[in-house]
Amino acid sequence: MSKIGARRRPLFEVAGYFFRLSWTAFGGPLAYIAMMEDDCVEKRKWLSKDEFAEMLGITNMLPGPNATEMAIHIGYAKGGKLGAIMSGLAFTIPSFIIMVILSWLYFQYGSLPAVSGLFYGINPVVVGIIIVTAFRLGRISLVDWKLVGIFIAAVLLSYFSALNEALILLGAGIAGTILYSRALKKALLAVPVFLQLTVPSIVDFERLPIFLQLFLEFLKGGLLLFGTGLVIIPLLAPDVVDFFGWMSYKEFFDGVTLGQITPGPVMKTAAFVGYKVAGVAGAAAAMSGIFLPPFIIVTLLAPYFRRMRTNPWLRGFLKGVKAGAVGVVLAVVPSLAKIAFTDLLTIAICLLSMAAMLKTKVNLSLLVILTGILGVLLRFVRF
């Protein structure tokens, strides 16, 4: 990576760019990354097209939010470890501020007709976004019968078993390693040991301080989020709702919706959950946990990324995890649909939004705003 880091820029110039971008980054991670490419490659000439493409390829192999990882990676290339930290913080702090403010408004005024109308219109669109995202991710990830098999197994296990989604994703990664590596015996022998080490019961979470519980729960999420930030739903909702009892499924889904319709990565939903549990300090603990992995991975391992990309064990693991991620995301759709689809109109909103996303280059932010306004108007008409 020495070539990429050769042309340094002033730290505050790079961090300032990502701070400004974070307030206007609407449209999902692909849109954010497209903005970065246009600004950092075409306009500012900080990187060549090949350098940016190499960074993006590496980022797609890492857990966590891709857009945030790209910001950290570009910061590392232009300013070393300090540049990575400053750029990453500049890109994520505005998301934290936005979500804390929205969390306060939600838990103070969420029962008002105008607010409930907003979610009435937007939640069906978010279900549509989840389905379309899984479909597009599936087209990229499910390229042979082995990965289709992992995908089907992930769907069935997620929907019909009580197995934690984190274990399903880890199992999918192990399956990918086995199927795409010649060292089958070593991998098979490692499976039972690996599963024993990942069983949540080895730590009595309920005895830990609440801030540490939040940090560790979302740290787990940050380490296992591959493919799309929407994996946060099946990965964390069962623990947040059923194990800890921190909030209802509706509240969690509303938090995901807020994360989807505001600038920055959907993973800032962590701050929403943390705020409900322990106020601003809880939001900070949860947000720190879920965003810590990309900071550590990029700043410590950046010099070795090129060699890691060619490692057959890692490549097989990532293929399996991404196929499993498509499965666990799709498996959660029925439960989200029960929350979002309250009548035939909400189903129609979802179907029309999906058609718009699949057939046109619709601006997701505009689509969400329009359906939110529609929901508010319908609520007032009904009241």
C-alpha positions as CSV (number, residue, x, y, z in Angstrom):
1,M,0.0,0.0,0.0
2,S,3.0,2.3,0.0
3,K,2.2,3.6,-3.5
4,I,-1.3,4.7,-2.3
5,G,0.0,6.6,0.7
6,A,2.7,8.4,-1.3
7,R,0.9,11.7,-2.0
8,R,0.0,13.1,1.4
9,R,-2.5,15.8,2.0
10,P,-3.0,18.1,5.0
11,L,-4.9,16.2,7.7
12,F,-7.5,18.8,8.3
13,E,-8.2,19.2,4.5
14,V,-9.0,15.5,4.2
15,A,-11.0,15.3,7.5
16,G,-12.8,18.5,6.6
17,Y,-13.9,17.0,3.3
18,F,-15.4,13.9,5.0
19,F,-17.1,16.0,7.6
20,R,-18.8,18.1,4.9
21,L,-19.7,15.0,3.0
22,S,-21.3,13.3,6.0
23,W,-24.0,15.9,6.2
24,T,-25.1,15.4,2.6
25,A,-24.5,11.7,2.1
26,F,-28.0,10.5,1.2
27,G,-28.9,7.5,-0.9
28,G,-27.0,4.5,0.6
29,P,-23.4,3.3,0.6
30,L,-23.2,3.0,-3.1
31,A,-24.2,6.7,-3.5
32,Y,-21.7,7.7,-0.8
33,I,-18.8,5.8,-2.5
34,A,-19.8,7.3,-5.9
35,M,-19.5,10.8,-4.3
36,M,-16.1,9.9,-2.9
37,E,-14.9,8.7,-6.3
38,D,-16.1,11.8,-8.0
39,D,-14.5,14.1,-5.5
40,C,-11.3,12.3,-4.6
41,V,-10.4,10.9,-8.0
42,E,-12.0,13.2,-10.6
43,K,-12.0,16.6,-8.9
44,R,-9.4,16.7,-6.2
45,K,-7.0,14.2,-7.8
46,W,-6.1,12.7,-4.5
47,L,-6.2,9.2,-5.9
48,S,-5.9,7.5,-9.3
49,K,-8.8,5.3,-10.6
50,D,-6.7,2.2,-10.0
51,E,-5.9,3.2,-6.4
52,F,-9.6,3.9,-5.6
53,A,-10.7,0.6,-7.2
54,E,-8.1,-1.3,-5.1
55,M,-9.3,0.4,-1.9
56,L,-12.9,-0.4,-2.8
57,G,-12.0,-4.1,-3.5
58,I,-10.3,-4.3,-0.1
59,T,-13.2,-2.6,1.6
60,N,-15.7,-5.1,0.2
61,M,-13.7,-7.8,2.0
62,L,-13.9,-6.2,5.5
63,P,-16.7,-6.2,8.1
64,G,-18.6,-3.0,8.8
65,P,-20.0,-0.1,6.8
66,N,-18.3,0.2,3.4
67,A,-18.6,4.0,3.1
68,T,-17.1,4.6,6.5
69,E,-14.3,2.2,5.7
70,M,-13.6,4.0,2.5
71,A,-13.4,7.3,4.4
72,I,-11.0,5.7,6.9
73,H,-8.9,4.1,4.1
74,I,-8.6,7.3,2.1
75,G,-7.6,9.1,5.3
76,Y,-5.0,6.5,5.9
77,A,-3.6,6.8,2.4
78,K,-3.4,10.6,2.6
79,G,-2.4,11.0,6.3
80,G,-1.3,7.7,7.9
81,K,-3.0,6.4,11.0
82,L,-3.8,9.8,12.3
83,G,-5.4,10.7,9.0
84,A,-7.5,7.5,9.1
85,I,-8.8,8.2,12.6
86,M,-9.6,11.9,11.8
87,S,-11.3,11.1,8.6
88,G,-13.3,8.3,10.1
89,L,-14.4,10.4,13.1
90,A,-15.3,13.3,10.7
91,F,-17.5,11.0,8.7
92,T,-19.3,9.3,11.7
93,I,-19.7,12.0,14.3
94,P,-22.4,13.9,12.3
95,S,-24.3,10.6,12.1
96,F,-24.1,10.3,15.8
97,I,-25.4,13.8,16.4
98,I,-28.2,13.4,13.9
99,M,-29.4,10.1,15.4
100,V,-29.2,11.3,19.0
101,I,-31.4,14.3,18.1
102,L,-33.9,12.1,16.2
103,S,-33.9,9.5,19.0
104,W,-34.9,12.2,21.5
105,L,-37.6,13.5,19.2
106,Y,-38.9,9.9,18.6
107,F,-39.1,8.9,22.2
108,Q,-40.6,12.2,23.2
109,Y,-43.1,12.7,20.4
110,G,-43.3,9.3,18.6
111,S,-47.0,8.8,19.4
112,L,-48.1,12.0,17.8
113,P,-50.2,11.5,14.6
114,A,-47.7,13.4,12.4
115,V,-44.8,11.2,13.6
116,S,-46.8,8.0,13.3
117,G,-47.9,9.1,9.9
118,L,-44.3,9.6,8.8
119,F,-43.5,6.0,9.7
120,Y,-46.7,4.8,8.2
121,G,-45.5,6.0,4.8
122,I,-41.8,5.3,5.2
123,N,-41.7,1.9,6.8
124,P,-43.1,0.1,3.7
125,V,-40.5,1.8,1.6
126,V,-37.7,0.6,3.9
127,V,-39.0,-3.0,3.6
128,G,-38.8,-2.5,-0.2
129,I,-35.3,-1.2,0.1
130,I,-34.3,-4.3,2.2
131,I,-35.8,-6.7,-0.4
132,V,-34.2,-4.9,-3.4
133,T,-30.8,-4.6,-1.6
134,A,-30.9,-8.4,-0.8
135,F,-31.8,-9.1,-4.5
136,R,-28.9,-7.0,-5.8
137,L,-26.5,-8.4,-3.3
138,G,-27.7,-11.9,-4.2
139,R,-27.0,-11.3,-7.9
140,I,-23.4,-10.5,-7.0
141,S,-22.8,-13.0,-4.3
142,L,-24.7,-16.2,-5.4
143,V,-22.6,-17.0,-8.4
144,D,-22.5,-20.9,-8.1
145,W,-24.4,-23.8,-6.5
146,K,-22.2,-23.8,-3.4
147,L,-23.1,-20.3,-2.5
148,V,-26.7,-20.9,-3.3
149,G,-26.7,-23.8,-0.9
150,I,-25.2,-21.6,1.8
151,F,-27.8,-19.0,1.1
152,I,-30.7,-21.5,1.4
153,A,-29.3,-22.9,4.6
154,A,-29.0,-19.4,6.1
155,V,-32.6,-18.6,5.2
156,L,-33.9,-21.8,6.7
157,L,-31.8,-21.6,9.9
158,S,-32.7,-17.9,10.4
159,Y,-36.4,-18.5,9.9
160,F,-37.0,-21.9,11.5
161,S,-34.4,-22.3,14.2
162,A,-33.5,-20.5,17.3
163,L,-29.8,-20.3,16.3
164,N,-28.3,-16.8,16.8
165,E,-27.8,-15.0,13.4
166,A,-24.2,-14.3,14.4
167,L,-23.5,-18.0,14.5
168,I,-25.3,-18.5,11.2
169,L,-23.0,-15.9,9.5
170,L,-19.9,-17.4,11.1
171,G,-21.1,-20.9,10.1
172,A,-21.7,-19.6,6.5
173,G,-18.1,-18.3,6.5
174,I,-16.7,-21.6,7.7
175,A,-18.7,-23.4,5.1
176,G,-17.3,-21.1,2.5
177,T,-13.8,-21.8,3.7
178,I,-14.4,-25.5,3.5
179,L,-16.0,-25.5,0.1
180,Y,-13.4,-23.2,-1.5
181,S,-10.2,-24.6,0.2
182,R,-8.3,-27.8,-0.2
183,A,-7.5,-28.0,3.5
184,L,-10.9,-29.7,4.4
185,K,-9.7,-31.7,7.3
186,K,-8.2,-28.8,9.2
187,A,-11.4,-26.7,8.6
188,L,-13.7,-29.5,9.7
189,L,-11.8,-30.1,12.9
190,A,-11.9,-26.4,13.6
191,V,-15.7,-26.1,13.3
192,P,-16.8,-27.5,16.8
193,V,-14.1,-25.6,18.6
194,F,-15.0,-22.4,16.7
195,L,-18.7,-22.7,17.5
196,Q,-17.9,-23.4,21.2
197,L,-15.9,-20.2,21.4
198,T,-18.7,-18.1,19.8
199,V,-21.6,-19.3,21.9
200,P,-23.0,-16.1,23.6
201,S,-23.6,-18.0,26.9
202,I,-19.9,-18.0,27.7
203,V,-20.3,-14.4,28.9
204,D,-23.0,-13.5,31.4
205,F,-24.0,-10.3,29.8
206,E,-26.7,-9.5,32.4
207,R,-24.0,-9.1,35.1
208,L,-22.1,-6.5,33.1
209,P,-22.6,-2.7,33.5
210,I,-25.2,-1.5,31.0
211,F,-22.7,0.6,29.0
212,L,-20.4,-2.4,28.6
213,Q,-23.4,-4.5,27.5
214,L,-24.2,-2.0,24.8
215,F,-20.6,-1.7,23.7
216,L,-20.0,-5.5,23.5
217,E,-23.3,-6.2,21.8
218,F,-22.7,-3.7,19.0
219,L,-19.0,-4.6,18.8
220,K,-20.2,-8.1,17.8
221,G,-22.4,-6.5,15.2
222,G,-19.5,-4.4,13.8
223,L,-17.3,-7.5,13.5
224,L,-19.9,-9.6,11.7
225,L,-21.5,-7.1,9.3
226,F,-20.6,-8.2,5.8
227,G,-22.3,-7.4,2.5
228,T,-24.8,-4.7,3.6
229,G,-25.5,-2.6,6.7
230,L,-29.0,-4.0,6.7
231,V,-27.6,-7.2,8.2
232,I,-27.9,-5.2,11.4
233,I,-31.6,-6.1,11.5
234,P,-31.3,-9.9,11.8
235,L,-27.9,-9.8,13.5
236,L,-28.9,-7.5,16.4
237,A,-32.7,-7.4,16.7
238,P,-33.1,-10.8,18.4
239,D,-30.6,-9.8,21.1
240,V,-31.9,-6.2,21.5
241,V,-35.5,-7.2,21.7
242,D,-35.7,-10.8,23.0
243,F,-32.5,-11.3,25.0
244,F,-32.0,-7.9,26.6
245,G,-35.5,-6.6,26.3
246,W,-34.3,-3.1,25.5
247,M,-37.0,-2.2,23.1
248,S,-39.8,-3.7,20.9
249,Y,-39.4,-4.9,17.3
250,K,-41.4,-1.9,16.1
251,E,-39.1,0.5,17.9
252,F,-36.0,-1.3,16.5
253,F,-37.4,-1.2,13.0
254,D,-38.3,2.5,13.4
255,G,-34.7,3.1,14.4
256,V,-33.5,1.3,11.2
257,T,-35.9,3.5,9.2
258,L,-34.4,6.6,10.8
259,G,-30.9,5.3,10.0
260,Q,-32.0,4.7,6.4
261,I,-33.6,8.1,5.7
262,T,-30.8,10.3,7.2
263,P,-27.3,11.0,6.0
264,G,-24.6,8.4,6.9
265,P,-24.6,4.6,7.3
266,V,-27.7,2.7,8.5
267,M,-25.5,1.3,11.3
268,K,-26.0,4.5,13.2
269,T,-29.2,2.8,14.4
270,A,-26.9,1.6,17.2
271,A,-27.1,5.1,18.7
272,F,-30.9,4.9,18.6
273,V,-30.9,1.7,20.6
274,G,-28.2,3.0,23.0
275,Y,-30.2,6.3,23.6
276,K,-33.3,4.3,24.5
277,V,-31.4,2.2,27.0
278,A,-29.1,4.8,28.6
279,G,-29.4,8.2,27.1
280,V,-26.6,10.0,25.3
281,A,-23.9,8.0,27.1
282,G,-25.6,4.8,26.0
283,A,-25.8,6.0,22.4
284,A,-22.1,6.8,22.5
285,A,-21.3,3.3,23.9
286,A,-23.3,1.5,21.2
287,M,-22.0,3.7,18.4
288,S,-18.4,3.2,19.6
289,G,-18.8,-0.6,19.6
290,I,-20.3,-0.9,16.1
291,F,-17.8,1.5,14.4
292,L,-14.6,0.5,16.3
293,P,-13.8,-2.6,14.1
294,P,-13.2,-0.6,10.8
295,F,-11.0,1.9,12.6
296,I,-8.8,-0.9,14.1
297,I,-8.8,-3.1,11.0
298,V,-7.8,-0.3,8.6
299,T,-5.3,1.5,10.7
300,L,-3.5,-1.7,11.8
301,L,-3.8,-4.0,8.8
302,A,-3.7,-1.6,5.9
303,P,0.0,-2.5,4.9
304,Y,-1.0,-6.2,4.6
305,F,-4.3,-5.9,2.7
306,R,-2.8,-6.7,-0.7
307,R,-1.5,-10.0,0.6
308,M,-4.7,-10.8,2.5
309,R,-6.7,-10.4,-0.7
310,T,-5.0,-13.4,-2.2
311,N,-5.4,-15.7,0.8
312,P,-7.7,-18.6,-0.3
313,W,-9.0,-19.2,3.3
314,L,-10.1,-15.6,3.7
315,R,-11.6,-15.4,0.2
316,G,-13.6,-18.6,0.8
317,F,-14.8,-17.3,4.3
318,L,-15.9,-14.0,2.8
319,K,-17.8,-15.7,-0.1
320,G,-19.7,-17.8,2.5
321,V,-20.5,-14.9,4.8
322,K,-21.8,-12.7,2.0
323,A,-24.1,-15.6,0.7
324,G,-25.2,-16.1,4.3
325,A,-25.9,-12.4,4.7
326,V,-28.3,-12.4,1.8
327,G,-30.1,-15.3,3.5
328,V,-30.4,-13.7,7.0
329,V,-31.6,-10.4,5.6
330,L,-34.3,-12.0,3.5
331,A,-35.4,-14.2,6.4
332,V,-36.2,-11.2,8.5
333,V,-38.5,-9.6,5.9
334,P,-41.7,-11.4,7.0
335,S,-41.4,-10.1,10.6
336,L,-40.7,-6.5,9.3
337,A,-43.6,-6.8,6.9
338,K,-46.0,-7.5,9.9
339,I,-44.9,-4.1,11.3
340,A,-44.9,-2.1,8.1
341,F,-47.9,-3.5,6.3
342,T,-50.9,-2.3,8.3
343,D,-53.3,-2.2,5.3
344,L,-53.5,-2.7,1.6
345,L,-52.2,0.8,0.9
346,T,-48.9,0.2,2.8
347,I,-48.4,-3.0,0.7
348,A,-49.0,-0.9,-2.5
349,I,-46.5,1.7,-1.3
350,C,-43.9,-1.1,-0.9
351,L,-44.5,-2.7,-4.3
352,L,-44.5,0.7,-6.1
353,S,-41.3,1.7,-4.4
354,M,-39.6,-1.6,-5.3
355,A,-40.7,-1.2,-8.9
356,A,-39.3,2.3,-9.0
357,M,-35.9,1.1,-7.5
358,L,-35.7,-1.8,-9.9
359,K,-36.8,-0.1,-13.1
360,T,-35.5,3.5,-12.7
361,K,-32.6,5.3,-11.1
362,V,-34.9,6.9,-8.5
363,N,-33.3,9.0,-5.8
364,L,-34.0,7.0,-2.6
365,S,-33.9,10.1,-0.4
366,L,-36.6,11.8,-2.5
367,L,-38.7,8.6,-2.6
368,V,-38.5,8.3,1.2
369,I,-39.4,12.0,1.7
370,L,-42.4,11.8,-0.6
371,T,-43.8,8.7,1.0
372,G,-43.2,10.2,4.4
373,I,-45.2,13.3,3.5
374,L,-47.9,11.0,2.0
375,G,-48.1,9.1,5.2
376,V,-48.5,12.2,7.3
377,L,-51.3,13.5,5.0
378,L,-53.1,10.2,5.2
379,R,-52.9,10.1,8.9
380,F,-54.4,13.6,9.3
381,V,-57.1,12.8,6.8
382,R,-58.1,9.7,8.8
383,F,-58.0,11.5,12.1
